[in-house]
Amino acid sequence: MNFRNLDLNLLRVFDAIHAEGSTTQAAARLGLTQPAVSNALNRLRQQLGDPLFERGPSGMEPTPAARRIAPVLSDALRSLERSLGADQEFDPATSTREFRMIVPEALELMLVHPLLKRAAAMPGITFRLLPVNSPGYKEMVMSREADIAIFPGHFNDEAIRSTHVCTLALCIIARAGHPVYGDGEEFTADDFFEAGFVVLGDEIRRSIQFHQESMASGRERRIVLTATRIWSMLHTVA
């Protein structure tokens, strides 16, 4: 490759795709359309003779060549931005930014206290937690209306970079003397499909692997109430 013939604007596209793991989010970061970013990536692939990024389960994943290029290019671009005064570096101590996070209600108890404790030295920063059943949550992440989403189940969307955060066990809660469960120590598969369930949100339920496997088996549990809050679920089954 002749470096003199390389369109340096394409390197900004490369850097954005590597950072975002998605051509859609790279486009939002650069203020371009997604087709324009895809076209730029194709041109850079031709000029460098390498695929650079390939679609994977968690987004656009860099090839070995792209992984070699990325840190050098990122350092060069950040250095240039600083020298031109174009880089407004994020300073947690002085920032007044609000971080919007889509978080399942069950994780709020685990997340909020350590998050606020860590942010105590950042008095200007605030957080807004949004429920997982927010309408258009994927669009909110892609448009940067939300900064991060923690979502249950397997999330496979090439437009959004994702990673596994934690594993939580599912449990079934039943009142003492329940007509199906009773006071027994075993809850069989037949019991499961006979009992009436209170569940949390259609969107959440559909995303959980257990529900997906249950549907694939050809048997569907009996849902008597779809709730929006965990606390109302506990009160209902008590």
Helices and strands as residue ranges (DSSP letters): G 3-5, H 9-20, H 23-30, H 34-48, E 53-56, E 59-62, H 64-83, E 98-102, H 105-118, G 119-121, E 126-130, H 137-142, E 148-149, H 189-194, E 196-200, H 202-207, H 209-216, E 222-227, H 230-237
